[in-house]
Amino acid sequence: SRFHRGGGTLYDLEFLTDPSGRRVAAFGFHAGFAGAAAGALAFASQQKGQKLGRLQPFEKEEDMITTVKALLAGSEKGVKALVIGALGRCGRGAVDLFRKIGLAEDNIIKWDLNETAKGGPFDEILECQIFVNCIYLNSAIPSFITRDQIVAAGPTRNLSVVVDVSCDTTNPFNPIPIYTINTTFSDPTVSVDVGPQNPPLSVVSIDHLPSLLPREASEQFSQDLLSSLLEFPNRATAPVWTSAEKLFKEKVAAAMVAEGS
């Protein structure tokens, strides 16, 4: 391993964790917030028989909310959105967006581990117009939704837009195996093959959603990271840094074994 040969240490900000194992800084909230907004915009376009066009970053959150509400033009009334992973940073962001654009609280369905413990696929997803996946995937789980399930539902399906904030597109354990590509700001949705004469279904699978709100996302991340950065001079003893260094050394050792060093 060149890291071993160089004698340096790499501290990965994504693996700075507190004593409970929770990341000290993450873009999750704004990923969920922006993902829910993209889903609402895709839904608004679909109601007009259109495909969602290019997304542009918003200067501030207020501008995003105003734009989404204007394009929905009242069509959000009665819309149901289901968020899986609703108790995490990402899920809380999605729920917050749906509240701010005017969805009724009873129409924001919040699921987490307790609700998904029975294992999918879940027909409840098909009953909502928008589904947002915000889970952290680290092992094999049953699919949340499948193409066969979608086709079988036929024209009775309410589901119009899936937002896969988690974006486990290439993960063999992907619980949303109805698409195969990541989408982009320039082409934010991909259509699902739903069978003939069935209503359309689009997926948003953008893996850099916080960039839609660059200012707020950056400010939040910086604020969360600051206290750990101030501890960096004490990195030999500060738990947030010693645990990151320990992980780095474990990965270097594993790489050396893999290389036969």
C-alpha positions as CSV (number, residue, x, y, z in Angstrom):
1,S,0.0,0.0,0.0
2,R,1.4,3.4,-1.0
3,F,-0.2,4.9,2.2
4,H,1.9,2.5,4.2
5,R,5.1,3.2,2.2
6,G,4.5,6.9,2.5
7,G,4.1,6.8,6.3
8,G,1.3,9.3,6.3
9,T,-2.2,9.1,7.8
10,L,-5.5,9.8,6.1
11,Y,-8.4,11.1,8.2
12,D,-11.6,10.6,6.2
13,L,-14.2,13.2,7.3
14,E,-17.0,10.8,6.5
15,F,-15.7,8.4,9.2
16,L,-15.3,10.9,12.0
17,T,-17.7,9.6,14.6
18,D,-18.8,10.4,18.1
19,P,-18.7,7.8,21.0
20,S,-22.0,6.3,19.9
21,G,-20.7,5.7,16.4
22,R,-22.7,8.5,14.8
23,R,-21.0,10.7,12.2
24,V,-20.1,14.1,13.6
25,A,-20.7,15.9,10.3
26,A,-22.8,14.8,7.3
27,F,-24.7,16.2,4.4
28,G,-27.7,13.9,5.1
29,F,-30.3,16.4,6.1
30,H,-29.9,18.5,3.0
31,A,-29.6,15.5,0.8
32,G,-33.1,14.4,2.1
33,F,-34.5,17.9,1.9
34,A,-33.3,18.5,-1.7
35,G,-34.2,14.9,-2.7
36,A,-37.8,15.5,-1.5
37,A,-37.9,18.8,-3.5
38,A,-36.7,17.0,-6.6
39,G,-39.3,14.4,-6.1
40,A,-42.1,17.0,-5.8
41,L,-40.8,18.8,-8.9
42,A,-40.8,15.5,-10.8
43,F,-44.4,14.9,-9.6
44,A,-45.5,18.4,-10.7
45,S,-44.0,17.8,-14.2
46,Q,-45.6,14.4,-14.4
47,Q,-49.1,15.9,-13.6
48,K,-48.6,18.1,-16.7
49,G,-47.6,15.1,-18.9
50,Q,-44.0,16.3,-18.9
51,K,-40.6,15.0,-17.9
52,L,-38.7,17.0,-15.3
53,G,-36.1,19.2,-16.9
54,R,-32.7,20.4,-15.8
55,L,-32.3,21.2,-12.1
56,Q,-30.4,24.3,-11.1
57,P,-28.9,25.0,-7.6
58,F,-30.9,27.4,-5.4
59,E,-29.4,30.3,-3.7
60,K,-31.3,29.6,-0.5
61,E,-33.9,27.2,1.0
62,E,-36.6,29.8,0.7
63,D,-36.2,30.0,-3.1
64,M,-36.4,26.2,-3.4
65,I,-39.6,26.1,-1.4
66,T,-41.2,28.9,-3.3
67,T,-40.3,27.3,-6.6
68,V,-41.7,23.9,-5.7
69,K,-44.9,25.3,-4.3
70,A,-45.4,27.5,-7.4
71,L,-44.9,24.5,-9.8
72,L,-47.2,22.3,-7.8
73,A,-49.8,25.0,-8.1
74,G,-52.0,23.3,-5.5
75,S,-51.6,19.8,-6.9
76,E,-49.9,18.8,-3.6
77,K,-53.4,18.7,-1.9
78,G,-54.1,15.1,-1.1
79,V,-50.7,14.0,-2.1
80,K,-49.1,11.3,0.1
81,A,-45.4,10.9,0.5
82,L,-43.7,8.0,2.3
83,V,-40.2,8.4,3.7
84,I,-38.3,5.3,4.7
85,G,-35.5,6.1,7.1
86,A,-37.5,9.0,8.5
87,L,-35.7,9.1,11.9
88,G,-32.2,9.7,10.4
89,R,-30.7,13.0,9.2
90,C,-31.7,12.3,5.6
91,G,-35.2,11.3,6.5
92,R,-35.8,14.3,8.7
93,G,-34.7,16.5,5.9
94,A,-37.2,14.9,3.5
95,V,-40.0,15.2,6.0
96,D,-39.1,18.9,6.7
97,L,-39.4,19.7,3.0
98,F,-42.8,18.0,2.6
99,R,-44.1,20.0,5.6
100,K,-42.8,23.3,4.2
101,I,-44.4,22.8,0.7
102,G,-47.7,22.2,2.3
103,L,-48.4,18.4,2.5
104,A,-50.8,17.6,5.3
105,E,-49.0,16.0,8.3
106,D,-51.1,12.9,8.1
107,N,-50.1,12.5,4.4
108,I,-46.4,12.4,5.3
109,I,-45.9,8.7,6.1
110,K,-42.8,8.3,8.3
111,W,-41.2,4.8,8.4
112,D,-38.1,3.6,10.0
113,L,-36.7,0.3,11.4
114,N,-39.9,-0.7,13.2
115,E,-42.1,-0.3,10.1
116,T,-39.7,-2.2,7.8
117,A,-38.9,-5.0,10.2
118,K,-41.5,-7.3,8.6
119,G,-39.6,-7.2,5.3
120,G,-40.7,-6.0,1.9
121,P,-41.9,-5.6,-0.7
122,F,-44.4,-3.1,0.7
123,D,-47.7,-2.5,-1.0
124,E,-48.0,0.7,1.1
125,I,-45.4,2.3,-1.1
126,L,-47.7,2.0,-4.1
127,E,-50.5,3.8,-2.3
128,C,-48.4,7.0,-2.0
129,Q,-47.6,9.4,-4.9
130,I,-44.0,10.0,-3.8
131,F,-41.6,7.6,-2.1
132,V,-38.3,8.7,-0.7
133,N,-35.7,6.2,0.3
134,C,-33.3,7.6,3.0
135,I,-31.8,4.4,4.6
136,Y,-28.2,3.6,5.2
137,L,-27.6,0.2,3.6
138,N,-24.9,-2.0,5.0
139,S,-26.3,-5.5,4.5
140,A,-28.7,-7.5,2.4
141,I,-32.4,-6.7,3.0
142,P,-35.6,-7.6,1.2
143,S,-36.6,-5.3,-1.6
144,F,-38.8,-2.4,-0.7
145,I,-40.5,-2.5,-4.1
146,T,-40.1,-4.5,-7.3
147,R,-41.0,-4.2,-10.9
148,D,-43.2,-7.2,-10.8
149,Q,-45.1,-5.6,-7.9
150,I,-45.5,-2.4,-9.9
151,V,-46.7,-4.1,-13.0
152,A,-49.2,-6.3,-11.0
153,A,-50.7,-3.2,-9.5
154,G,-51.7,-1.9,-12.9
155,P,-53.6,1.3,-13.3
156,T,-54.6,1.4,-9.6
157,R,-51.1,2.4,-8.6
158,N,-50.8,5.9,-7.0
159,L,-47.0,5.9,-6.9
160,S,-45.6,8.3,-9.5
161,V,-42.1,9.2,-8.3
162,V,-39.4,7.4,-6.4
163,V,-36.5,9.4,-4.9
164,D,-33.6,7.1,-4.0
165,V,-31.5,9.5,-1.9
166,S,-29.4,6.6,-0.7
167,C,-28.4,5.9,-4.4
168,D,-27.3,2.3,-3.9
169,T,-27.6,1.9,-7.7
170,T,-24.7,-0.6,-8.1
171,N,-25.0,-2.2,-4.7
172,P,-26.1,-5.9,-5.0
173,F,-28.3,-5.3,-2.0
174,N,-30.1,-2.3,-3.5
175,P,-33.7,-2.5,-2.0
176,I,-35.1,-0.6,-5.0
177,P,-34.2,-2.8,-8.0
178,I,-36.3,-0.9,-10.5
179,Y,-33.6,1.2,-12.1
180,T,-29.9,0.8,-12.9
181,I,-28.4,4.3,-13.4
182,N,-27.7,7.4,-11.4
183,T,-29.5,10.5,-12.7
184,T,-28.0,14.0,-12.9
185,F,-29.0,17.6,-12.5
186,S,-29.2,17.9,-16.3
187,D,-31.4,14.8,-16.6
188,P,-32.8,14.2,-13.2
189,T,-35.2,11.3,-13.7
190,V,-35.2,7.9,-15.3
191,S,-38.4,6.1,-16.4
192,V,-39.3,2.7,-15.0
193,D,-40.6,0.0,-17.4
194,V,-44.1,-0.4,-15.9
195,G,-45.7,-2.4,-18.6
196,P,-48.3,-1.3,-21.2
197,Q,-51.1,1.1,-20.4
198,N,-50.0,1.7,-16.9
199,P,-49.4,5.2,-15.4
200,P,-45.8,6.5,-15.6
201,L,-43.3,6.1,-12.8
202,S,-40.0,8.1,-12.6
203,V,-37.0,7.6,-10.4
204,V,-34.7,10.4,-9.1
205,S,-31.3,8.9,-8.2
206,I,-28.9,11.8,-8.0
207,D,-25.9,11.1,-5.7
208,H,-25.0,14.8,-5.0
209,L,-28.3,16.2,-4.0
210,P,-26.9,18.7,-1.3
211,S,-25.4,20.6,-4.2
212,L,-29.0,21.9,-4.9
213,L,-28.7,23.9,-1.7
214,P,-24.9,24.6,-1.7
215,R,-24.9,27.4,0.8
216,E,-27.1,25.9,3.6
217,A,-25.5,22.4,3.1
218,S,-22.0,23.8,3.4
219,E,-22.8,26.0,6.4
220,Q,-24.4,23.1,8.2
221,F,-21.6,20.7,7.5
222,S,-19.0,23.3,8.6
223,Q,-20.9,24.0,11.8
224,D,-21.1,20.3,12.6
225,L,-17.4,19.7,11.8
226,L,-16.0,22.7,13.6
227,S,-15.8,21.3,17.1
228,S,-13.9,18.2,15.8
229,L,-11.5,20.4,13.8
230,L,-10.7,22.4,17.0
231,E,-9.7,19.1,18.6
232,F,-7.3,18.2,15.8
233,P,-4.2,19.5,17.6
234,N,-5.1,16.9,20.3
235,R,-5.6,14.1,17.7
236,A,-3.3,11.7,19.6
237,T,-5.9,11.6,22.4
238,A,-9.1,13.0,21.1
239,P,-11.5,10.1,20.5
240,V,-13.0,11.4,17.3
241,W,-9.5,11.5,15.7
242,T,-8.0,8.4,17.3
243,S,-11.0,6.3,16.1
244,A,-10.5,7.6,12.6
245,E,-6.8,6.8,12.7
246,K,-7.5,3.3,14.0
247,L,-9.9,2.7,11.1
248,F,-7.3,4.0,8.6
249,K,-4.6,1.7,9.9
250,E,-7.0,-1.3,9.8
251,K,-7.8,-0.6,6.1
252,V,-4.1,-0.1,5.3
253,A,-3.3,-3.5,6.9
254,A,-6.1,-5.1,5.0
255,A,-4.8,-3.6,1.7
256,M,-1.3,-4.9,2.4
257,V,-2.6,-8.4,3.0
258,A,-4.6,-8.2,-0.2
259,E,-1.5,-7.1,-2.1
260,G,0.6,-9.8,-0.5
261,S,2.9,-7.3,1.1
